[in-house]
């Protein structure tokens, strides 16, 4: 069964494909489906942004559509960067820029508790919508560690793994990640619907 993932983020596609393909779904990008749109994420929650992106792609096809919005929420920063995680250091900022901004804002802060959050939106060809959410708890280190992953992975220390997401293999990360938990929660909702 074909699912169009409403994203251009190749790292997210790799994670989604790795998790969903064993469940019998063929996941392709919106570009592979011939859909070339940029959707402005104007929602104030991860779920709203996931739905905005999924709805925009669903209007242009007759396939199943999957979208994710995710980000890092840091307790000491009042939940920031949150829904602005990708743009936190400004449009076009590198992962290093984003990491450096977070680390400078946490300089001297003792409370480094944080969580990654992912919301998934799934739209059926008939317009039915299903959402699911996943979270993983950890803390922000004072400096990056590891070479794997992307985004804030080098500074996010997973309590469950005992290492940063950037030190973990993809299999290790997917075993506890916010995105894998949201995808599995979504799959559990879908298995009786498809």
FILOKE-924559 format. One record per residue (C-alpha): residue in one letter; chain; y, z, x. Coordinates in Angstrom, 2 decimals. Layout:
residues N
> A	A	Y	Z	X;
...
This chain:
residues 194
> X	A	0.00	0.00	0.00;
> X	A	3.39	-1.00	1.41;
> X	A	6.23	1.47	1.68;
> X	A	9.68	0.49	2.89;
> X	A	11.27	3.23	4.95;
> X	A	15.01	3.29	4.27;
> X	A	16.10	3.87	7.85;
> X	A	16.95	2.00	11.02;
> X	A	16.11	5.00	13.22;
> X	A	13.11	3.83	15.26;
> X	A	12.23	7.40	16.27;
> X	A	11.97	8.47	12.62;
> X	A	9.89	5.39	11.81;
> X	A	7.42	6.29	14.58;
> X	A	7.04	9.82	13.17;
> X	A	6.72	8.63	9.57;
> X	A	4.19	5.94	10.50;
> X	A	2.16	8.37	12.60;
> X	A	1.89	10.78	9.66;
> X	A	1.59	8.36	6.72;
> X	A	-0.61	5.58	8.11;
> X	A	-3.80	7.73	8.15;
> X	A	-3.16	8.38	4.45;
> X	A	-3.58	4.68	3.65;
> X	A	0.06	3.56	3.56;
> X	A	1.54	0.65	5.49;
> X	A	5.05	1.78	6.39;
> X	A	7.60	-0.87	7.36;
> X	A	11.29	-0.59	8.15;
> X	A	13.98	-1.87	5.84;
> X	A	14.79	-4.48	8.51;
> X	A	11.17	-5.69	8.51;
> X	A	11.51	-6.06	4.75;
> X	A	14.60	-8.22	5.23;
> X	A	17.01	-5.54	4.02;
> X	A	20.05	-5.17	6.26;
> X	A	22.38	-2.54	4.83;
> X	A	24.18	0.47	6.20;
> X	A	24.35	3.29	3.69;
> X	A	27.06	5.92	3.93;
> X	A	25.58	9.40	3.64;
> X	A	28.11	11.10	1.38;
> X	A	25.89	13.87	0.01;
> X	A	26.41	17.55	0.84;
> X	A	22.66	18.29	1.02;
> X	A	19.75	16.66	2.83;
> X	A	18.11	15.85	-0.52;
> X	A	21.21	14.08	-1.87;
> X	A	21.52	11.97	1.30;
> X	A	17.83	11.03	1.23;
> X	A	18.20	9.91	-2.39;
> X	A	21.40	7.94	-1.64;
> X	A	19.60	5.97	1.09;
> X	A	16.40	5.44	-0.91;
> X	A	18.28	4.29	-4.02;
> X	A	20.34	1.78	-2.02;
> X	A	17.19	0.14	-0.60;
> X	A	15.26	0.39	-3.90;
> X	A	17.99	-1.66	-5.61;
> X	A	17.18	-4.54	-3.24;
> X	A	13.38	-4.66	-3.55;
> X	A	10.42	-4.10	-5.86;
> X	A	8.44	-1.93	-3.45;
> X	A	7.87	1.77	-2.92;
> X	A	10.77	3.20	-0.90;
> X	A	10.76	6.27	1.32;
> X	A	13.81	7.88	2.85;
> X	A	14.44	10.97	4.91;
> X	A	17.51	12.96	5.73;
> X	A	17.13	15.70	8.26;
> X	A	19.07	17.83	10.62;
> X	A	19.49	21.02	12.57;
> X	A	20.86	24.16	10.90;
> X	A	22.03	26.94	13.22;
> X	A	22.56	30.43	11.80;
> X	A	25.45	31.41	14.10;
> X	A	27.31	28.20	13.17;
> X	A	27.02	28.83	9.45;
> X	A	24.29	26.21	9.06;
> X	A	26.03	23.52	11.11;
> X	A	25.55	20.82	12.17;
> X	A	23.44	20.47	9.00;
> X	A	23.88	17.17	7.12;
> X	A	26.29	16.09	9.87;
> X	A	23.69	16.45	12.66;
> X	A	23.69	12.74	13.57;
> X	A	27.52	12.55	13.61;
> X	A	28.30	16.07	14.83;
> X	A	29.88	14.98	18.10;
> X	A	31.53	11.94	16.49;
> X	A	30.40	8.46	15.54;
> X	A	28.46	6.77	18.32;
> X	A	27.93	10.01	20.26;
> X	A	24.81	10.14	22.42;
> X	A	22.09	12.75	22.02;
> X	A	23.49	14.43	25.16;
> X	A	26.95	14.57	23.58;
> X	A	25.55	16.24	20.46;
> X	A	23.52	18.72	22.50;
> X	A	26.52	19.58	24.68;
> X	A	28.71	20.17	21.63;
> X	A	26.17	22.59	20.12;
> X	A	25.65	24.40	23.42;
> X	A	29.40	24.82	23.96;
> X	A	29.82	26.23	20.43;
> X	A	26.98	28.69	21.04;
> X	A	28.25	29.77	24.47;
> X	A	27.94	33.56	24.65;
> X	A	26.30	33.77	21.20;
> X	A	23.29	36.11	21.01;
> X	A	21.98	34.90	17.64;
> X	A	20.40	31.53	18.44;
> X	A	18.15	31.28	15.37;
> X	A	17.91	27.78	13.95;
> X	A	15.78	25.56	11.78;
> X	A	15.16	21.86	11.44;
> X	A	15.19	20.71	7.81;
> X	A	13.93	17.43	6.37;
> X	A	14.20	16.16	2.82;
> X	A	12.14	13.15	1.73;
> X	A	12.91	10.92	-1.21;
> X	A	10.31	8.53	-2.61;
> X	A	11.13	5.94	-5.26;
> X	A	8.49	4.04	-7.21;
> X	A	9.03	0.39	-8.19;
> X	A	9.69	1.61	-11.76;
> X	A	12.53	3.87	-10.54;
> X	A	10.67	7.20	-10.70;
> X	A	11.93	9.56	-7.98;
> X	A	10.12	12.34	-6.13;
> X	A	11.56	14.57	-3.41;
> X	A	10.05	17.05	-0.98;
> X	A	11.35	19.34	1.75;
> X	A	10.04	20.72	5.02;
> X	A	11.39	23.22	7.55;
> X	A	10.48	24.54	10.98;
> X	A	11.97	27.71	12.46;
> X	A	13.00	28.25	16.06;
> X	A	15.93	28.97	18.31;
> X	A	18.43	27.10	20.44;
> X	A	17.98	27.41	24.19;
> X	A	20.92	27.62	26.58;
> X	A	19.94	24.36	28.29;
> X	A	17.75	21.33	27.52;
> X	A	14.06	21.32	28.43;
> X	A	11.61	18.42	28.21;
> X	A	11.70	14.64	28.16;
> X	A	10.04	13.78	24.83;
> X	A	11.46	13.56	21.33;
> X	A	15.03	12.70	20.41;
> X	A	18.22	14.22	19.07;
> X	A	18.33	18.00	19.46;
> X	A	14.64	18.28	20.45;
> X	A	15.38	19.35	24.08;
> X	A	17.24	22.49	22.96;
> X	A	15.14	23.42	19.92;
> X	A	12.46	25.94	20.90;
> X	A	9.70	25.99	18.29;
> X	A	8.37	29.49	17.64;
> X	A	5.02	28.05	16.58;
> X	A	4.53	25.80	19.61;
> X	A	6.06	28.13	22.18;
> X	A	8.01	25.23	23.69;
> X	A	10.82	22.84	22.85;
> X	A	10.10	19.79	20.73;
> X	A	11.01	17.72	23.81;
> X	A	8.28	19.48	25.82;
> X	A	5.71	18.86	23.09;
> X	A	3.55	15.78	22.67;
> X	A	4.13	13.75	19.51;
> X	A	0.89	15.17	18.12;
> X	A	2.01	18.75	18.81;
> X	A	5.44	18.15	17.31;
> X	A	3.97	16.46	14.22;
> X	A	1.64	19.39	13.68;
> X	A	4.59	21.67	12.86;
> X	A	7.69	19.49	12.44;
> X	A	10.04	19.58	9.48;
> X	A	9.48	15.86	8.89;
> X	A	5.68	16.14	8.90;
> X	A	5.86	19.11	6.51;
> X	A	8.17	17.21	4.16;
> X	A	5.91	14.14	4.33;
> X	A	2.78	16.17	3.63;
> X	A	4.50	17.95	0.73;
> X	A	5.53	14.54	-0.57;
> X	A	2.02	13.16	-0.17;
> X	A	0.60	16.11	-2.13;
> X	A	2.98	15.25	-4.97;
> X	A	2.13	11.55	-4.75;
> X	A	-1.66	11.68	-4.59;
> X	A	-1.93	12.26	-8.34;
> X	A	0.79	9.72	-9.15;
> X	A	-0.36	6.60	-7.30;
